[in-house]
């Protein structure tokens, strides 16, 4: 394992000191030892910037002040509060985890990272962050920002998300913490690593002049900041198509709850079909008097593919809306659409059609 030549004071101590002096302060989830609030923020911050998370975090705590409140809430209420934040599996796992904490631990969080990592939706790095912030455990973290910091500091080759490279980075994270002084402020150190990656050791144009690790950072010494970490091999994003039915009757819109697996799992959305023929067949089953009217296509980008939505609007005569037949389908009054957890692009589409529809978040 290659390591930089150490300068006075361990890297961990320098990171903690820098965080006290120049790191981020005043975020609503900072300054607390409450594991519930820390856990909630850590889950929300996965693949999402802090500025985006703040209003969701505040609203979530208003709706679900404790882990028991969250566990007791219906999944629909949790997904509705999460709508617009994306990566909805996080919300479903958040709810499952809250229920596990209620049922298995009486609403208390385990104090050790190893135990936390056994709970739904909590990986090793998130478990370590909760244990460090809430309980002071000396547990190393390795989120996306920290991977970049360590890959540059130790000049680690390879895609940092690949299993082999990730193992190397975990070893370095553990070694830095093992070499740290016993009195290390774990809150400042853990937050400092995140802050370095978010504000100094950024993906492009890192500000090495302000970095506490600059004196012995191998990437800086070798002038390889732009090369490390190695970029992930880019794959062409496939284009998928989905035909969306906007069926209307007496100022009500037909919504369906999507299966828990797959995109937008558990959320309410417009009925979706693989092609126009299947959509027309569904319209015929509704006994519509007229053909559906095609609207302009709308593209939405997911992590691994693009979805081209083809919305088609179908107006049914008054009194013609058939019974839905099951709990995962509902005719929703336009003014009540905001009470249903919907994907942001669907909420935007419906918001563009109805002046009195609640605005998407």
Secondary structure, 3 states (H helix, E strand, C coil): CCCCCCCCCCHHHHHHHHHHHHCCCCCCCCCCCCHHHHHHHHHHCCCCCHHHHHHHHHHHHHHCCCHHHHHHCCHHHHHHHHCCCCCCHHHHHHHHHHHHHHHHHCCCCCCCHHHHCCCCCCCHHHHHHHHHHHHCCCCCCCCHHHHHHHHHHCCCCCECCCHHHHHHHHHHHHHHHHCCCCCCCHHHHHHHHHHHHHHHCCCCCCCHHHCCCHHHCHHHHCCCCCCCCECCCCCCCEEEEEEEEEEEECCEEEEEECCCCCCCCCCEECEEECCHHHHHHHHHHCCCCCCCEECCCEEEECCCEEEEEEEEEEECCCCCCCCCCCCCEEEEEHHHHHHCCECHHHHHHHHHHCCCCCCCC
